[in-house]
Each structure stands twice: as structure tokens, then as C-alpha cells.
Amino acid sequence: MKRITIASTAAVGIVALLAGCSAGAPSDGKVTLSYGLWDSNQLPAYEQCAADFEKTQDDIKVKVEQVGWDDYWNKITTGFVSGENFDVFTSHVAFYPEFQASGQVLPLDDYIAADKLDTSIYQDGLLELWQDPDGVQYGLPKDFDTIALFYNSKFTDAAGYTADDLASLTWNPQDGGTYEDVIAHLTVDANGVRGDEPGFDKNNVATYGLWMEASGGADGQTQWSFLTASLGWSQTDKPWADSYNYDAPEFADTISWWHSLVEKGYMPSLEAQTGISWADQLIAGKAALVPNGSWMTGYVFDSASDGFAPAIAATPVGPDGKSWSMFNGLADNIAATTKHPDEAWEWLKYLASTDCQDVVADAAVVFPAIKTSTEKAVAAFEAKGVDVAAFADHVTDGTTVLYPITDHKSDVNATMTPVMEAIMSGKSGTDALIAANDQVNALFK
Amino acid sequence: MVTTVATKPIRRSDFRSAMIFLIPALIGFLAFFAWPTVRGVYLSFTEFNLLQPPEWVGLDNYVAIAGDPVFWNSLVVTSEYVVINIGVQTIAALVLAVLLQRFTRSMMVRGVVLLPYLIANVVVALVWFWLADYNLGLINSGLDALGFDRVGFFGNEALAMPTIALINVWRHLGYTTLLIFAGLQAIPRDVYEAAEVDGAGEARTFFGITLPLLRPVLAFVLVITLVGAFQIFDTIAVTTGGGPVDATRAITYYIYERAFGRFDFGYASAMSVILMLILGAVALIQLRVLRANDSDLER
């Protein structure tokens, strides 16, 4: 008797398991699409988009799934192999070249042409990030990010700087301009002596003027890319280039200047910055000024306290007279494993429309890719009491450099990161960049 | 040959029922150990990025590994970890086990000794990472208050690997102690009584009786902990991520990076095969040298 029960339970279990595997297949004439994203802050907005979308469709349902960053990419890559994957997913330029090169994401050009989609509504440059070297479109832009300076206005007030002072800093790789002056003055040692005053003890700093967020590796997105851009330098000459420019003197000069801040005691050493993240160091008063990305705005401003009054300033103006930012954007891709490509396109198109991006804008978490939605997001941030002009102005002023996108991206990162860490820890000089560049370029041969 | 005739039928019937009981374990072994090993060895001779079918490249991966400075460095830093972790942990566990046996019968104390082992590795690593933070960590605040210089436990190239090794000593000490403690209790009391009658002192008893009689247990503990130590991964993954520079890029972490970070599954498989051979050799040498199979207790 008992044996029979066990056998039948097992059989029921297996049936249930099989049924579970085929979930998502149309059961009542409806197609259920799965949509993946990694940022839990944006989940409510996209669930709203999905609900709105379902109202416009008779036979498509959307299941929004949020998975943390690391597991997210493991799920997607293994999903390509197993065939069980998101139909549509949020994609990042660090991963998508690999997917596109191996045919795991669907090209969109035929759909775009058939629906006569207006692709000029997005912020300039974002569409190009999601094309392959031959110009085939694989993703439609959803949001973008830029770089600005987060600072603690308690410290800048005490040092006698106004918001206007901080918004008009200058920089050059020789003496660091007023950017370095401000950083020096905001640095305070344990005895209360400022970095530009006599008797400053650089080995016993209580508050660093500038925080180093690791070495920046191959991109320096939040660390130094806004400085090098003002010298006319970027990692590559164009998207999908097959060589890098790490051997250029402009880059070496910028990194030398940046490392000199460590020697002067204005910025923690590589050793001293390893540990708790930059944002918490800023919040805890260990740093006065940190350049970082617009995606951190929510976290920083939610942490305001008696000792921490967050504010944002534009990146310093370089020798070319402009303030620069690296520019990166996310897009949605359709997985080649989807069984419902046409329905997936309908959803992707909706995600890339003002209907959905205005909803995302109202959430005031990120900047949507559509120009009019970006303005709505800026207003939504303002309503929360956060002035994000320092981020948003870069796209209207056209002072952005694209995040470097090439083949072998992960190999380039793996090569450059140890080299940059060796330079920033003072173990090797910037001449190591020349050999590193040869090593990087060898990847493309 | 009377015995064989007598045992044969019994053996056959034993074999059949034994097989029935072994089948679940066998299925697990074949599905989760044997097949992945065979597949891993095959992949080590291919170029494979997971998204496209593997392509046979013969010994190319192994040749490339032989000329990869990051791989050789990973062996050096892994060895550094193993030596510090196993050296400190084994000696400390031995001392602690002897103390436990001599001075307390309290289950409470034994429980407390085991406590760190009950906390997840990742949690242990993160808590120490925050405690040891250069600017905000409790340890450095303490050092600063006492007038010492702050120390970049995870950020200093020379200190990062020893720090990680000692954190894992902290976590695994209790478990290792308990294993050795169990071995101590298996040593018959009459041997110690005889030693006492013969007038042997504490040190003489320890080196003349305890250590030799503990040898099989120590051999087991060393093989298990050493093989485990070579596979250090989680603490590195949640703290230094292989840095600063390459100071904590241990072999398993490098394998992970190559496979899941750089989609170089063939290369990563080849390094895994090399690691498997190293671990096999280490375990074999240890078992031979420590004669784990025979005990001095068999009089």
C-alpha cells in the first residue's frame, strides 16, 4: 500500500514538473512573455508598464522578473543554452557584443521598418550603442546615465564654497586647476588642518577632498573618463574599433595627475579605499567630493542626515573649455530563444515608447532615453528636491563621450584592471600603459 | 580454495542487493561527478564560449596556460593562502583540542568553539571586510585610538591574502578542533596511565603518545582541509575580487573569471583539469607520507 502511494506521488510530481516546464505556452489563446531586469528600484515602474501594455493587447501577457545583477547574467547566458530564457530582457553593453556576435539576440531592423518606427525620438548617440559593426539594430534605448560630482555641502559650506563655485571648476593635467584647489582645501587632517594649509598631515587624513573609487580599470567611467574627454582622448576612436589608445600621452598625463592626489594626501590610496563603497564613505564624512553616475542619485539623496547634505555639481571644465561626461545607455533585447518573436517585438516597442518611458520618468530613478521623457524625469527629480541638471545638461549640450564598446570587452577589462591598480598603488609608473596597450591590441589580431 | 567455494554464492546474492542500495548513490555519482568530469576534460581541449558549440583545439589551451603569467601567479598566491591557512589552523586546532580534552567536559564550551563554523562563509567574509575597512572599520578605529597606523588589510598587496587566510582560520578552527578532539578521545586512557607511571612529562607525553596515535586522524583532517583550502573562492569573491593588482587572484577565482566573466570555458576547463591533477597528487602524497591507513594503536 505504502509503496503504491509513494509511486503515485512520484508520478504526480513528475507530471507537475513537466507541466511546470511548459508554463508560458498559450493555454487560453494568450501568450505570456517573460521580461527580465536587474534593478529592483525600477521594478514597480516596469510592472506598471506591463499592466498598461496588457490593457492595449488582447492576447499578450507580460511577466516581469527581477533578478540581482550577478545571477541575472548567469541566468541569461545559461538560458541561451537551455532554451528557457526571458523573451525580452534589459541589456548592458558590457555583455551584449558577445550575445550579438553569437546570434543570441534578434535583429530588429525588419520590425522597425515594417512599423515605420521613429527612432529619432531618443537622445543622440544611444541608438548607435545598440548596433553591430554593420549598423544592424539589436536593441531600442530605454535609459541613459551620465557623470557628475556628488558632494557634501556641509563640508563645502564650511570651506566657504558656494554651489556656483563648485559648478564652475576648471581642470588641466598639469596643476589640476581650481578642481585641485578645491579638493586640497576640502581635505582636512585629524587636527583640523586643511590640505592647502601649512602643517597638513597627509598621513592622518580625516576627510579626503576626493575619493578614489578603485582604479577605473579599462573604462574609468566614473573616475577619469570625464577628464580625459576634455583632452580630446577616448579609449577608442569609434564604436567597434579594433584598437585602443591607452598608450597616448593624454591618458598617461591624466592618470599621473590623478595619482599625484594620493601622494599629496588629498585622495585615499588604493590600499585605503579598498573596502566599504565610495557612497557610504561620502555619507560617513570620509570624503567631501566624489564623481559618480546618475544611477546613484537615489541612494545618495536617500541617505541625507544631520552630517550629510548631498548636492550635485557638474564635472570640471577642461582645457577645451567644456565639462564632459561618459555616456552609457541600456536597451532591451529580444532573446533568440523566444517562441513568440512578434509578440516580443510588440512589448519591446512599447518599452521604447513614451507610454512606458513617461511612467519610468515619473518614478525618478533613472533618465529615460526618449528626449521628452528625459525632461519629465528631470522634473520628477526636482519635485523630490533633487537638482539633476548637472547630469542632464550633458545630453542637451552634447558634451558626452560614448562608453567604449568593442569586441573582447571582458578581456580588455581583465588586462587593464591589474595594470591600472599597479599604477594607482604606486607599484608601477604610467609607462606600463604602453605595454598594456600592446597587450590589449593583440587581442584583436 | 575451500573459502572461495563457500563465499561465492553468498557474494553473488550480496552483490545484487548491494547494487539495489547503491543505485541512488550511483546515479548521483554518474550524473553529478563522473559525467561532468569527463565533459570537463573534453572541454579543456576545445575553444568554447557557451553560446556556440565547442571547437576542438587539441593542446592549445594547455600551451597558452603554460605561458600565462596570471596563471602562475595564481598558483603562487593560492599556495600562500594554503600554507598560512592550513599551518595556522592545524596548529591552533591541535592546541585547542588538547586544551578542550584536558580542561573541560562542558558541552557549552564545545558549542561556542564550533559557532563560527555555523555562519555562512559569505556572511563571515563581509562582516570581516567591514570590520577591517581602512576608514570606517572598527579594527582600524581601534588601532588608531591606540596610536598605531591604520592598516589596509584587504587593500595592501602583501596583507590581502594573509588576511583572507586568517579569516578562514577563524571560521574553520572550531570544526577542525572538533575533528581532532574526536581523535583524541579515541586514544585509550591506559597508554597515558602507563606513561605517567613511567614518569613522562607533559611535553614527552604529547610528542611521544598523543601525536603518533593521532596520526591517522590528523592525516584525514589535513587531506580534507588542504583540498578545501586549495579551492578558496567565496571569501575572495565577496571582498577583494582578485585584487589589489593580482594579489588575491587564486586559481579557482581565476577559473571563475575566465569562464563566467570572459566566456572562455575551454581555457577555464583546462585550468580546472590542472587543479584536479594537483589536488590528486597532493592528497596521494599526504596519505602515503602520513600512512593514514595504519594506526599505531593496532598492537
Interface residues (C-beta under 8 A of the other chain):
Chain A: N74 T77 T78 F80 V81 E98 F99 S102 G103 Q104 N203 A214 P268 S269 L270 E271 A272 Q273 T274 G275 I276 D280 Q281 A284 K286 S410 D411 A414 T417 P418 E421 A422 S425 K427
Chain B: N49 L50 L51 Q52 V70 F129 W130 A132 D133 Y134 N135 L136 G137 D149 R150 G152 F154 G155 N156 E157 T240 G243 P244 V245 D246 E257 F260 G261 R262 F263
